[in-house]
Amino acid sequence: METSKIYIAISILALVLIGIVLFFKQKSTTKKIITPLTGLAYFFVLAGILFGDERLIGYSLLGIGVVLSIIDLIRNKRLENRAKK
């Protein structure tokens, strides 16, 4: 197996493990659901990893995923601050 495919497999495995840990860790009183924007960002990151052979496409998809996740974080923080007031 090529080295790049091994890195892709390790990256996907790491993302799955992080998802599993976060799923079981959410035993707090306030349930946080995944917003559609977060799901879309997660999809773009995975697509960027899968299309990593084409650098322009892979990096573009990863960048879109990161930007969407940052936008979602900012939106959620603003909503939490409004709810506290």
C-alpha positions in Angstrom: 0.0 0.0 0.0 1.3 3.5 -0.8 2.3 5.9 1.9 -0.3 8.4 1.0 -3.1 5.8 1.3 -1.8 4.9 4.7 -2.0 8.5 5.9 -5.5 8.8 4.6 -6.6 5.7 6.4 -5.0 6.9 9.6 -6.7 10.3 9.3 -10.1 8.7 8.7 -9.6 6.4 11.7 -8.6 9.3 13.9 -11.7 11.3 12.9 -13.9 8.3 13.6 -12.3 7.7 17.0 -12.8 11.4 17.9 -16.4 11.2 16.9 -17.0 8.1 19.0 -15.3 9.7 22.0 -17.4 12.8 21.7 -20.6 10.8 21.3 -20.0 8.9 24.5 -18.7 12.0 26.4 -21.9 14.0 25.9 -23.5 12.9 29.1 -24.0 16.4 30.4 -27.3 17.8 31.3 -27.5 20.1 28.3 -27.6 18.1 25.1 -25.8 19.6 22.2 -26.9 18.5 18.8 -24.8 18.7 15.7 -26.0 21.6 13.6 -26.4 21.2 9.8 -23.5 23.5 9.3 -21.3 21.3 11.5 -22.3 18.3 9.5 -21.5 20.0 6.2 -18.1 21.1 7.5 -17.4 17.5 8.6 -18.4 16.3 5.2 -16.0 18.8 3.5 -13.1 17.8 5.7 -13.7 14.1 5.0 -14.0 14.8 1.2 -10.8 16.8 1.4 -9.0 13.8 2.9 -10.4 11.4 0.4 -9.5 13.6 -2.6 -6.0 14.3 -1.1 -4.3 13.0 -4.2 -5.4 16.1 -6.2 -3.8 18.8 -4.1 -5.9 21.7 -5.3 -9.2 19.9 -4.8 -8.2 18.3 -1.5 -6.8 21.5 0.1 -9.8 23.5 -1.2 -12.3 21.1 0.4 -10.3 21.0 3.7 -10.3 24.8 3.7 -14.0 25.1 3.1 -14.6 22.6 5.9 -12.4 24.6 8.3 -14.1 27.9 7.4 -17.6 26.4 7.9 -16.6 25.1 11.3 -15.3 28.4 12.4 -18.4 30.2 11.2 -20.5 27.6 13.1 -18.4 28.2 16.3 -18.9 31.9 16.1 -22.7 31.6 15.5 -23.0 29.2 18.4 -21.1 31.4 20.8 -23.3 34.4 19.8 -26.4 32.4 20.4 -25.1 31.2 23.8 -24.3 34.8 24.8 -27.8 36.0 23.9 -29.4 33.2 25.8 -27.4 34.1 29.0 -28.5 37.7 28.9 
